[in-house]
Amino acid sequence: MKEELLNLIKESLEIESREITLDDRFSDFPEWDSLAQLTLMAVLDENFGLNLNSAEFNSIKTIGDLLIRIEVGFLNN
């Protein structure tokens, strides 16, 4: 799941050539803006069934935080 998430984020931000880690903060990516956030939210819903609104997503600071949120969602289903 971790690698799939990292790849989806790289595709969504169009940064396939850059390495990213679970410690990376979304706000640190120069490509991060409201459109990137909406794109990633749609990708997360499509690929993981994780439906977040903007306020919920804004509480997630790092890629690792997002992975935990996805894993908790799978455990609760």
C-alpha distances in whole Angstrom, upper triangle without the diagonal:
4,6,5,6,9,10,10,12,14,15,16,18,20,19,17,20,19,17,15,13,12,16,17,19,19,22,23,22,25,23,22,24,25,24,21,20,21,19,16,16,17,14,12,14,14,10,9,13,13,17,18,22,23,24,21,19,21,21,18,19,16,12,12,13,11,8,11,12,9,9,12,13,11,13,16,16
4,5,5,6,9,10,11,12,14,15,17,18,17,16,17,16,13,11,10,9,12,13,16,16,20,20,19,22,21,20,23,23,23,20,19,20,19,15,16,18,15,13,16,16,13,12,15,15,18,19,22,22,23,20,18,20,20,16,16,13,10,9,12,10,7,10,12,10,10,13,14,13,15,18,19
4,5,5,6,9,10,11,12,14,15,16,15,13,15,14,12,10,10,10,14,14,17,17,20,20,18,22,20,20,23,24,23,19,19,21,18,15,17,18,15,14,17,16,13,13,17,17,20,21,24,24,25,23,20,22,22,18,18,15,11,12,15,13,10,13,15,13,13,17,17,16,19,21,21
4,6,5,6,9,10,11,12,14,15,15,13,15,15,14,12,12,12,16,16,18,17,21,21,19,22,20,19,22,22,21,18,17,18,16,13,15,15,11,11,14,13,9,10,14,14,17,18,21,22,24,21,19,21,22,18,19,16,12,13,15,12,10,14,15,12,13,16,16,15,18,20,19
4,5,5,6,9,10,10,12,14,13,13,15,14,13,11,10,10,13,13,14,13,17,18,16,19,17,16,19,19,18,15,14,16,14,10,12,13,10,8,12,12,9,9,13,12,15,15,18,19,20,18,15,17,18,14,15,12,9,10,12,9,7,11,12,9,11,14,14,14,17,19,19
4,6,5,6,9,10,11,12,11,10,12,11,9,7,8,8,11,11,13,12,16,15,14,17,15,15,18,19,18,15,15,17,14,11,14,15,12,11,15,15,12,13,16,15,18,18,20,20,22,20,16,18,19,15,15,12,8,10,12,10,9,13,14,13,14,17,17,17,20,22,22
4,5,5,6,9,10,10,9,8,11,11,10,9,11,12,15,14,16,14,18,17,15,17,15,16,18,20,18,14,15,17,14,11,14,15,11,12,15,14,12,13,17,16,19,19,22,22,24,22,18,21,22,18,18,15,11,14,16,13,12,16,17,15,16,20,19,19,22,24,24
4,5,5,6,9,10,10,9,13,13,13,11,13,13,16,14,15,13,17,17,15,17,14,14,16,17,15,12,12,13,10,8,11,11,7,8,12,11,9,11,14,13,16,16,18,18,21,19,16,18,20,16,17,15,11,14,15,12,12,16,15,13,16,19,18,18,21,22,22
4,5,5,6,8,8,9,12,11,11,9,11,11,13,11,12,10,13,13,11,13,11,11,13,14,13,9,10,12,10,7,10,11,9,9,13,13,12,13,15,14,16,15,17,17,19,17,14,16,17,14,14,12,9,12,13,11,11,15,15,13,16,19,18,19,22,23,23
4,6,5,6,5,5,8,8,9,8,11,12,14,12,13,11,14,14,11,13,10,11,14,16,14,11,12,14,12,10,13,14,11,13,16,16,14,16,19,18,19,19,21,20,22,21,17,19,20,17,16,14,11,14,16,14,14,18,18,17,19,22,22,22,25,27,27
4,5,5,6,6,10,11,12,12,14,16,18,15,16,14,17,17,13,15,12,13,15,16,14,10,12,13,10,9,13,13,10,12,15,14,13,15,18,18,19,19,21,20,23,22,18,20,22,19,19,17,14,17,19,16,16,20,20,18,21,23,22,23,26,27,27
4,5,8,9,13,13,14,13,15,16,18,15,15,12,15,15,12,13,10,10,11,12,10,7,9,10,6,6,10,10,8,10,13,13,12,15,16,16,16,16,17,16,19,19,15,17,19,17,17,15,13,17,17,14,16,19,18,17,20,22,21,22,25,26,26
4,5,8,11,10,12,11,14,15,16,13,13,10,12,12,9,9,6,7,10,11,10,6,9,11,9,8,12,13,11,13,16,16,16,18,20,18,19,18,19,17,20,19,16,16,19,17,16,15,13,16,18,15,17,20,20,19,22,24,23,24,27,28,28
4,6,9,9,12,12,15,17,19,16,16,14,15,15,11,11,8,10,13,15,12,9,13,14,11,11,15,15,13,16,19,18,17,20,22,21,22,21,22,21,24,23,19,20,23,20,19,18,16,19,21,18,19,23,23,21,24,27,26,27,30,31,31
4,6,6,8,9,13,15,16,13,14,13,15,13,10,10,8,11,14,16,15,12,14,16,14,13,17,18,15,17,20,20,19,21,23,22,23,23,24,22,25,24,20,21,23,20,19,16,14,18,20,18,19,22,23,22,24,27,26,27,30,31,31
4,6,8,9,13,16,17,15,17,15,18,16,13,14,12,14,17,19,18,14,17,18,15,14,18,18,16,17,21,20,18,20,23,23,24,24,26,24,27,26,22,23,25,22,21,18,15,18,21,19,19,22,23,22,24,27,26,26,29,31,31
4,7,10,13,16,18,15,18,17,19,17,14,14,13,16,19,22,20,17,20,22,19,18,22,22,19,21,24,23,22,24,27,26,28,27,29,27,30,29,25,26,27,24,22,19,17,20,23,21,21,25,26,24,26,29,29,29,32,34,34
4,6,10,13,14,12,14,14,16,13,11,12,12,14,18,21,20,16,18,21,19,17,21,22,19,20,24,24,22,23,26,25,27,26,27,26,28,27,23,23,24,21,19,16,15,17,20,19,19,22,24,23,24,27,28,28,31,33,33
4,7,11,12,10,13,14,16,13,12,14,14,15,19,22,21,18,19,22,20,17,21,22,19,20,23,23,21,22,25,24,26,25,27,26,27,26,22,23,23,20,18,15,13,14,18,17,17,20,22,21,22,25,26,26,28,31,31
4,7,8,7,10,10,13,11,10,13,13,13,17,20,19,16,16,19,18,15,18,20,17,17,21,21,19,20,23,21,23,22,24,22,24,22,19,19,20,16,14,11,9,11,14,13,13,16,18,18,19,22,23,23,25,27,28
4,5,5,9,11,14,12,12,15,16,15,19,21,21,18,18,21,19,16,19,21,18,17,21,22,19,19,22,20,23,22,24,22,23,21,18,19,18,15,13,9,7,8,11,12,11,14,16,16,17,19,21,21,23,25,27
4,6,8,10,13,13,13,17,17,16,19,21,21,18,17,20,19,16,17,20,18,16,19,21,18,17,20,18,20,19,21,20,21,18,16,16,16,12,10,7,5,4,8,9,8,10,13,13,14,16,18,18,20,22,24
4,6,10,12,11,12,16,17,16,19,21,22,19,18,21,21,17,19,22,20,18,22,24,21,20,23,20,22,21,22,21,21,19,16,16,15,12,9,6,6,6,9,10,11,12,14,16,16,18,20,21,22,24,26
4,6,9,7,8,12,13,12,15,18,19,15,15,18,18,15,17,20,19,17,21,23,21,20,23,20,22,20,21,19,20,18,15,15,15,11,8,5,6,8,10,11,12,14,15,16,18,20,21,23,24,26,27
4,5,5,7,11,12,10,13,15,17,14,13,16,17,14,16,19,18,17,20,22,21,20,22,19,20,18,18,16,16,15,12,11,12,9,6,4,6,9,9,10,12,14,15,16,18,20,21,23,24,25,27
4,5,6,9,9,7,9,11,13,10,9,13,13,11,13,16,15,15,18,20,19,19,20,17,18,16,16,14,14,14,10,10,11,9,6,6,7,10,10,10,13,15,15,16,19,20,20,22,24,25,26
4,6,8,9,6,8,11,13,11,10,14,15,14,15,18,18,18,21,23,22,22,24,20,20,18,17,14,15,15,12,10,12,10,8,9,11,14,13,13,16,18,18,19,22,23,23,26,28,28,30
4,6,9,8,11,14,15,13,13,17,17,15,18,21,20,20,23,25,24,24,26,23,23,21,21,18,19,19,15,14,15,13,10,10,11,14,15,15,17,19,20,21,23,25,25,27,29,30,32
4,5,5,9,12,13,10,11,15,15,13,16,19,18,18,21,23,22,23,24,22,22,20,20,18,19,19,16,15,16,14,12,11,11,15,16,15,17,20,20,21,23,25,25,27,29,30,31
4,6,8,12,13,11,12,16,15,15,18,20,20,20,23,25,24,25,27,25,25,22,22,19,21,21,18,17,19,17,15,15,15,19,19,19,21,24,23,24,27,28,28,30,33,34,34
4,6,10,10,7,10,13,12,12,15,17,16,18,21,21,21,23,24,22,22,20,20,17,20,20,17,16,19,17,15,15,15,18,19,18,20,23,22,22,25,27,27,28,31,32,32
4,7,8,6,7,10,10,10,13,15,15,16,18,20,20,21,22,20,19,17,17,14,16,16,13,12,15,13,12,12,13,16,16,15,18,20,19,20,23,25,24,26,29,29,30
4,5,5,6,9,10,11,12,14,15,16,18,20,21,22,22,20,19,16,15,12,14,16,13,12,15,14,14,15,15,19,18,17,20,22,21,21,25,26,25,27,30,30,30
4,5,5,6,9,10,10,12,14,15,17,18,20,21,21,18,16,14,12,9,12,14,11,11,14,14,14,16,16,20,19,17,20,22,20,21,24,25,24,26,29,28,29
4,5,5,6,9,10,11,12,14,15,17,18,20,20,18,16,15,14,11,15,16,13,13,17,16,17,18,17,21,20,18,20,23,21,21,25,25,24,26,29,29,29
4,6,5,6,9,10,10,12,14,15,16,17,18,16,16,14,14,12,15,15,12,13,16,14,14,15,14,18,17,15,17,20,19,18,22,23,22,24,27,27,27
4,5,5,6,9,10,10,12,14,15,16,16,14,13,11,10,8,11,12,8,9,12,11,12,13,13,16,15,12,15,18,16,16,20,20,19,21,24,24,24
4,5,5,6,9,10,11,12,14,15,15,13,11,10,9,8,12,12,10,11,14,14,15,16,15,19,17,14,17,19,17,17,20,21,19,21,24,24,24
4,5,5,6,9,10,11,12,14,14,13,12,12,12,12,15,15,12,14,17,15,17,17,15,18,18,15,17,20,17,16,20,21,19,21,24,24,24
4,5,5,6,9,10,10,11,12,11,11,10,11,11,14,13,10,12,15,13,14,13,12,15,14,11,13,16,14,13,17,18,17,18,21,22,21
4,5,5,6,9,10,10,10,8,7,7,8,8,12,10,8,11,13,12,14,14,13,15,14,11,13,15,13,12,16,16,14,16,20,19,19
4,5,5,6,9,10,9,9,8,9,10,11,15,14,12,15,17,15,18,18,16,18,17,14,15,18,15,14,17,18,16,17,21,20,19
4,5,5,6,8,9,9,10,11,13,14,17,15,13,16,18,16,17,17,14,17,16,13,14,16,15,12,16,18,15,16,20,20,19
4,5,5,5,7,6,7,9,11,13,15,13,11,14,15,13,15,15,12,14,14,10,10,13,11,9,12,14,11,13,16,16,16
4,6,6,4,4,5,8,11,13,15,13,12,16,17,15,18,18,16,17,16,13,13,15,12,10,13,14,11,12,16,15,14
4,6,6,8,9,12,14,16,19,17,15,19,20,18,21,20,18,19,19,15,15,17,15,12,15,17,14,14,18,18,16
4,6,8,10,13,16,18,20,18,16,19,20,18,20,19,16,17,17,13,13,15,14,10,13,15,13,12,16,17,15
4,5,9,11,15,17,19,16,14,18,18,16,19,17,15,15,15,11,10,12,11,7,9,11,9,8,12,13,11
4,6,10,13,16,17,15,14,18,18,17,20,19,17,18,17,13,13,14,11,9,11,12,8,9,12,12,10
4,6,10,12,14,11,11,14,15,13,16,16,14,15,13,10,11,12,9,7,10,10,7,9,12,11,11
4,7,10,12,9,10,13,14,13,17,17,16,17,15,12,14,14,11,10,13,13,10,12,15,14,13
4,7,8,6,6,10,10,10,14,15,15,16,13,11,13,14,10,10,14,13,11,14,16,15,15
4,6,5,6,9,10,11,15,17,17,18,16,13,16,17,13,14,18,17,15,18,20,18,19
4,5,5,6,9,10,13,15,16,18,15,13,17,17,14,16,19,18,17,20,22,21,22
4,5,5,7,9,12,15,16,18,15,14,17,17,14,16,19,18,17,21,22,21,22
4,5,5,7,11,13,14,15,12,11,14,14,10,13,16,14,13,17,18,17,19
4,5,5,8,10,11,13,10,8,12,13,10,12,15,15,14,17,19,18,19
4,5,7,10,12,14,11,11,14,15,13,15,18,17,17,20,22,21,23
4,6,9,12,13,9,10,13,13,11,14,16,15,16,19,20,19,22
4,6,8,9,6,6,10,10,8,11,14,13,14,17,18,18,20
4,7,8,6,8,11,11,11,14,16,16,17,20,21,22,24
4,5,5,6,9,10,11,13,14,16,17,19,20,21,23
4,5,5,6,9,10,11,12,14,15,17,19,20,21
4,5,5,6,9,10,11,12,14,15,17,18,20
4,5,5,6,9,10,11,12,14,15,17,19
4,5,5,6,9,10,11,13,14,15,17
4,5,5,6,9,10,11,12,14,16
4,5,5,6,8,10,10,12,14
4,6,5,6,9,10,11,13
4,5,5,6,9,10,11
4,5,5,6,9,10
4,5,5,6,9
4,5,5,6
4,5,5
4,6
4
